[in-house]
Amino acid sequence: MNFFLPKNRFFSRLYWGGKLLRRHSDQIFMYWCVRRSSGRRFSSYCSYVRDSRKRSNVILLQIFLLFSLLGFNGYSATKPSTNKKLYSWVDDPAQEAQRVEQAGARLREAINNPEYEIDHWIELPTSPSSRKKSLHQLSLREAILLALRYNPNIQNVELDRIIQRYQLRLAHNEFELQYALGASGVIQKNTFNGVGSDTTRTFVASPELKLKNKLGTQASLSIDNNVAIYNGYNPILNLTVTQPLLRGFGRSVNEAALLNAIDMEQLNKLGLKQSVVDQITQVIIAYRTLILSGNNLENQRLQLAEAKKSYEINEKKIKAGQLEPTGNIQQSYQIESLSLMVEQGENDFNTASQDLLQTIGLDPEMHLSVPSDVTLDKIIVPDLQQSIEIALNHNTQYLAQKMALRADERAYKTAKNQQLWQLDAGGSVQSGTVNDVTGLNGGVRGIYNGKNVNQSARLTLTVPLHDLNRRSQLVNAKIRLEKDRINLIAAKRALITNITNTINNIQSLAKRYQLAQKQVKLAEKSYALEKKKLQAGISSALDVNNTQNQLIQAQSGLIGAKIAYLNQLSALQRTLGTTLDYWHIKLRYGG
């Protein structure tokens, strides 16, 4: 198969290291088409699709600048708006775009206010069935955008953000005003022998307010509203204040749970980001795997066709007496071997297409077409030190380890505080009339007239003696802290090692790609020379077929080397935490 890539290119301005560079990428690609019909195998053919999206000229992160020089599948940042073209494979693209956008709006509302879920359903969209039998041309950018909307793993972590946000709300609620209203009513009937009966009705309404501050101070205010049929209305106000002076005193102790929740919220955001990055990387790899399997299948078919031509030529030579009767046995074996490879290639192609649909979250019956090649205009090996610096600031696992260390440092301070004596100062005020027989001090004025006020102050001391449970808490906290410090150093070194190995692999794959380019050029020259020799009568058709097969294999190796290089770059982006920046994706749902 001859690959035709017109030299119609566009230029985008990029800055790298203070220098203005230009990057070009081909606009026109040849597309592999994945088609499914009942009772038949997948077949593939090619069509041309023009893609003239331009990339943004402003890139913030340095690593993003680095990767942009690679020139593969770059797209400008898109606003979070509905895109009808993205849903062109459904019956009503506008309606599907609206359905997805409305579900996104409900999700954003629920994340911002988790109690929205109490009275509503989110109902995130699933991919509708594909009723159109026509092919849908799918670029890598579109595959990623569809995965962000339909991938079930991404949807699950988005829904988890609602629960996670509510946990943060509960942590803040500890230092907010707590209020409650209790009420009870009692009707009591007493019957006396020979005297008669008596009925007593009593109603009690008791509002209560509680507040705790970050120093550990706790205040409680309650009013018992007693309403009886005979004694009237006699409210009683109770105010109690308690302040720890040793154990439980201080912001570092009382704020520990809140700060842990804040760190956990940040960690949950990183978890959402990492989950999205993982799925995007899977889509990228599945997309390129389909391209590679399509190329392999096409090359195997070409080799099989050439083998059959050679077989026919040999048959003619046998009939003409120019070749012995057994001269075609080896060629027959070659045909059967290539037929087996084609059968395996078709199965790999079918599997790769289904894997891509499943990774995106689309209907398995959907008909897709993807490019038959990927563009790579310039080989760039990322700078090691710069990549390490970016990873230490963005890698999710490393940042999570740092947050775990902070949380255990707070736990250690709390455990130390728990070893102190319990010394609490408190006071209480009770105002009101329980039972007013005069009728002069009842009602609300019984609270503030100053005639029925009880005041008290107290100081409570508790000295723990040989309290092993509290000592165990301190020992455990110190051990966890020491282990976290060790794990943080180990995580940093492991991250540096991973990045170093990845960049070494990128460098090796870049050389492999350059060697594959040279191999293709040499194979092309050899094939052209062999055809000239055939025309001159000094070479055979079998020799021409062999050199053509070598050219096909070299072209297949070139595409494989190119995709391996790009996949390794995608893996590095995932490790550095810059995948979303490269694809101009900003999380709207709690990220």
N, C-alpha and C positions, 0 to 999 in steps of 0.2 A: 504494500500500500504506500503510495506517495503522499507525503504530507505537504500541503500547500498553505503557506502562511504569507499573505500579502504584506508588503512593506509599508503599509499604511499605519503610521504610528502617531501617537500624541506625546507631548512632552509635559512633564510636571516639574516645578521648581522645588528643590529640596535643599536644606542647609545641613551640613555635616562638618563638625570641627571648624566652624567659622567660614567654610568655603561653600560657594554656590555650586551645586551639582545638578545635572539633569538626568532624569531617568525616563526611559521610553519603554513602552510595552505594547504588544500587538493588540489591535482592537478586534480582529476577526479570528475566530477559532473554528476548528472543525469539531463537530459534535458527535459523540457516541449516543445512540438512541437505544433505550431499553424498552422493549415492547413485549407485551405478554398477551397470548391468546389461548383459548381453551384447546387442550390437546396437542399443542405445539410447543417446541422449545422457544426460548428467547432468541430473537434475531437482532442483528444490529445493522445499522446503516448510518450514513453521515449526512448531515445537512449543515449549512452555514448559518451562523447567527452572529449578528453584529452586536457588539457590546462596547459602548463608548462612554462608560462612566468615568469620570475623572476623580482623582483623589484630592483630598483637602491639601492646601498649601501650608497650613500651620500645624505643626506637630510639637507637642509639649515635651514628652519624655525623650531622653536621649536614646534609650534603647529602641524606642519606636522609630526614631530617625534611622537608627542602624538597620532595622529590619525593613524599613521602607525602601532602602536601596536595593533590596532583593528583587523587587518589581513583580511579585506574583499576586494576582487577584487583589489589587488594591482598590478600595472604594471609598467614596466620600462619606462622611458621617451623615446619617439620615435622621431626620427628626422623628420622634415617636408618634407618627401619624399613620393613618391607614393607607395602605398601598394596594390599589386594586390589581396592579400587575402581579403582585405577589400571590394573589388568589385567583389567577386567571384559569386555573384548572377546575374550579367549581362552577356550578351552574350560574350562580349570581355572585360575582366577586365583590360587588359593593355591599351586599347584605352580609357576606362573610366577614369583610373588613370591619363593618359596623359591629357585628357580633363579638369579634375579638376585642375591639376597642372598648365596648361596654363591659365585657368581663374584666378587662384590665382596670377600668375605672372602679369597678366594685372591689377588686383586689387592693388597689391603692387605698381606698376608703377604709377597708377592713384593717389594713396594716397600720394606718394612721390612727384609727380608732377601733381597737379590737372588739369592743362591745357592739359594733355594727353587725357582727356575725350572729348576735343573739336573735335578731329579727329578720335576717336576710341570709340568702345563700350566695356563695361566690359563683359557682357554676362555671369554672374555667372551661374553655372550649377544647374539644377534641377534634382531630382532623376529620372532616366529612368524607363520605365515600366519593370516590372519583367515578363519575358517570360518563365523563367525556372520554372517548376512545382515542382522541388526538394526543400527540406527544406534548409534554410540557418541558420546555427548555429551562433547565435549572442551573444557574451559576452557583459558585461556591458561596458567594455572599447571600444569595437567596436561600440556599440550604441552611445557612446559619440562622437567618432571620426566621425561617419557618420553625426551626428547632426551638428557638426562644419562645415561640407561641404554642407549639403543640407537643414538645417533648415531655412525657409524663414525669420524668425525674426532676426536671426543672420546675414543673408545676407543683410537685410535692414539696420541694424546699421553699417555694414561694408561699404555699399555704402554712408551712411550719413557721414562717415569719410572723404570722398573726398570733400564734401561741407565744412565741418568744417575746414579742412586743408586750404582751399582757403580763408576762413575768416581770419585765422591767417596771411596768405600771404598779404591780403589787409591791415591788421593792420601794418605790417612792411613797407608796401609801402608808408605809410604817411611820413616817414622820408627818403625816397629814392628820387633820382633825377627824377623829372617829366619833360618830354620833349614832344613837339608836333610840328608839321609842318603844317602851314596854307598857302594856296596859292589861289590866285584869278586872273582872267583875265578879262579885260573890253575892249570892242571895241565900240567906240562911233563915230557916224557919224552925222555931223551937216550940214544942207543945208541952205544956205543963199539966199534970194530972189534977183535975178539979179546978184549975184556974183559967186555962185558955191557951192561947198560942201567941207567939211573937215572931215577926218577920223582920230580919235585918238585911239591909242592902248596902253594900260597900263597893266602891269603884276606886281603882288606883291607876293612875297614869304616871309613868316615870321616864321622862326624857333624860338621856345621859350623854355627856360629852367627855372625850378623852383625847389627850394630846401628849406626844413624846417628842422631845427635841434631841439634837445630835450630841448633847452632853450627857444624856441619860436621864434627864429630868422627866418625870411623869406626873401629869396633873389630871384629875378626874373631877367632874362637876355633874351632880345629879340632883333632881328635884322629885321627891315623892309627893304626888298630888293625891291626898286622901280625901275622898268624898263620901261621907256617910249621911244617912238620912236624918240622924239626930245631931251629930256633932258639926255638921256643915263641912266647909271646905278648909282643910288644914294642910297646906303645902309645907314641905321640909326640904331645905337646901343643904346639900353636903358637898364640901370642897376639900379635896385631899391632894397634897403635893408631896412627892417623894424624890429625893436626890441622892444617888449613890456618891460616896466620897472616895472610895478606894476601888473595889471591884465593880466593874460596869461604868466607870466614870471616864469621860473623854471622847472626843470625836473619833479617834483612831479605832476605838472599840465599837462604838455604836454605829459608825458609818461603814463598817467592814462589809456587811451584807449588801448595802446599797452599792458600794464601789465594786463589789464582786459582780453584782447584777449589771452594772454599767459596762464592766469589762466583758461580761458574757454577751451583752448586746453587741458590742463591737466584734466579738468573736463570731457571733451568729451572722453578722453581716459578711465577715470574711468567709464563713462557711458557705453562705449563699453564692458569693462571688466565685469561690473555688468550685462549687458544684456546677455553676454555669460554664466556667472555663473548661472543666473536665468534659462536659457534654459537647461544647464547641469543638474541642480538640478531637473528640471521637467522630464528630461529623466531618471534620476536615480529613481525618485519616480514612474514614469510610468512603468519602467522596473521591479521594485520590486512589484508593484501592480499586474502586470501580473503573477509573480511567486506566489504571495499570492492567487490570484483568482484561479490559476491552482491547487494549493494545496487544497483549499477549495472545488473546484469542485470534485476533486478525492476523498476526504474524504466523501463528500456527496454521491457519487456513491458507495463507499464501505459500507457506512451505509445502503443505500438502498438495496444493495445486501444481507447484513446480515439480514435485516428485511424480505426480501423475503424468505431467508432460514428458518428463524424462523416461518414464515407463513406456509411453506411446512411441517415443523416438527409438528406444531400444527394440521394441517389437517390430518396427519397420526394418531396423538393421538386421534382426534375426531372420525376417522373411527374405531380405535381400542377400542373405548369406554373409553379411559383414560382421556378424556377431554370433558367437556360439549359442546354442539353444538354452544353455543354463546361465546365460549372461544377465538375465533379468530377475534372478532369484533375490539378489541383494536389494534390488530396487523394490520388489514386492514387499520384502520385509520392512523397508523404509516407509512405504505407504501405510502399512498396518500400524507401525509405531506412531507415525504422525496422526493417523486417524484416532488412535487412543488418546494422544495428547490433545487433539481438538475436542474430543468428548469430555475430557477432564477440564479443558479450558471453558467449555460452555457451562459446565456445572459450576465452576468457580465464578464465572461471570454472573450467572443467575443468583448465586449466593451473595455475591458482593452487592448486587442491585437490591436484594431484599434487606440486607444488612443496612444499607444506606437509608432505605425507607423507614425501617424500624428505628434507627438512631434518630432520625428527624422527628418521627412520630406521625408519619403519613400512612395513608391507606395502602396496604400491600398490593392492591390491584392498580395502583396509579402508574401511568406510563411516563417515564422520564427520559430526557436526553441530557447528557453531560458532555463537556468538551473531551476531545480525544487526546489532548495534550495540555500541558501547563507551561506558562511562559517563565523564563528565567533569564534575565538580560545581563545580570552581573553577579559574580560570586563575591560574597562578603563573609568574612569570618569575624564574629563579634569579639570585642575586646574583653579579655578575661577579667581584669580588675574592675572595669566598669560594670560588667554583668554581675559580679559578686556584690558590688555596692548596691545595685538596684535590687537584687534578690534579698539582701538583708533588710531592706525597707519595705518589700512588697510580698515576699513569699509567705503564704498563709500559714503553713505548718510552723515556720520559725516564729512568726508573730504570735501564734497561739501558745507556743512554748514560753515566750516572754510574758504573756498575760498570765499563764499558770504560775510563773515565778512570783509575779506581783501579788496574786491571790494568796499564795502560801506565805508570803511575807506578812500580809495582813492577818492570816490565820495564826501565825507565830506570835504576833503582838497581842492578839486576842487571848491566846492560850497563856501567855505570860500574865496578862491582867487577871485571868481567872485564878491565879495562884495567890492573889492578894486576899486580905481579910475583907469580909463583907461589913462595911460601915455605911449605914444609910441614915440620912436625916430626913425627917418628915414632919408634916403638920397638917391639921385638919380643922375645919370650921363647920359647925352645924347650926343652922338658924331656922327657927320656925316653932310652931306650937303643935305638939302631938295631940293633946286633948285639951281644948279650951272650954272650961265650964262656965266662964264668965261671959263668953261671947264677945269680949272686947279685943282679944289679941288673935283672933282667927283670921283666915283669909291671907291674902298676899302681904298685908301689913305686918303679919307675924314674922315675916322674914327680915324686914329691914327696920323695924321699930327698936331693935336693940334690947328687947326685954327677954328674949328667949334665944340666947346665943351660947354655944358651947365651943370652946377653943382648946386645942391640945397641940403639943409639940413632943416629938419623940426622937430618940437616937438609938439605933439598933446596931449591935456589933455581933458578928459571927466569926469565930476563929476556927478555921479548919485544922484538924489535928490528924496527921498521917492519912490525908485524903489521897489514896492511890489513883482514883479515877481522874482527878485534876492533874496529877503529876503525869499520868499516862497521856493526857491530851497534849501537854507540853512536849513530852518526848516524841510523840508522833508528829507534832507540828515541826519540830526541829529536823527530824529525819526527812520529812517530805521536802522541807526547804533545801536541805543539803542535796537530796536527790535531784531536785529541780535545777539547782545550779550546775550539777554535773551534766544533766540532760541538755541544758541550754548550750553548754560548751560543745557537747557531742553533736547536737542538732546543727550548730553553726558549722562545725567541721564537716559534717556529712553534706550539708548544703553546698559548701565550697567544693568538696570532692565531686559531688554530682554535677555542678556547673562546669568544673574543669574537665571531667570526662565527656560531658555533652559537647563542649566546645572543641575538644580534641576529635570527637566523632565528626563534628561539622567540618573541621579542617580536613580530615581524612576523606569524607564524602565529597568535599569540594574537589580534591585532587582526583578522586575516582571519576567524578563528572567530567573534569577536564580531559582525563585519559580516554573516557568514553567518546567525547567529541572527536578527539584525534583518531580513535578507532573507526568511527563512522566515516570520517573524511578519507582515510586510507581504504576502507572497504568500498567507498564510492569510486575511488580511482581504480582499484583493482577490478571492479565490476565493469567500468567503462573500458579499461584496457582489454579485458577478456572478450567483450563484445567486438572490439576492433579486430582482435585476433581471429574471432569466429568469422568475421566478414572476409578476412584475408585467407581463410582456410587452414590456419595453423592451430586451431583450437576446436574442441568439440562442444556440442550443445550441453553435454553433461558438465563440462568445466564451467560453462556460463551459469548453469543452474546452481552449481555449488557456490560460486562467488556471489550469486544473488542471495542465496540463503545466508551466507556470511554477512552480507549487508543488512538483511532483515534482522538477524540476531544482534548485530551491532546497534541498529536503531532501537530495538527493544531494550538492550542494555543501557542505552543512553537515557531513555525515558525512565527506566527503573532507577538509575543513578540520580536523576533529577528529582524524582519524587522522594527518594530516600533522603536526599539533602534537605528538601523542603519540610518533610515530616520531622526531621531532627531539629530544624529551626522552630517548628511549632511546639515541639517538646520543650525546647529552651524557653520559649515564651511562656508556656504553662508554668515552668519552674520559677521564672522571674516574676510571674504575676502580671504580665503586660499584655496578655492575649486580648482583653477587652479594649485596651487602648489602641492596639494595632488595628482592630476591626471597627474602631469608632463606635463602640457599644457602651452605653451608659445604662446601668440598671435603674429601672423606675420603681421596682417593687421591694423596697426595704433594704436596698443594698447600700 
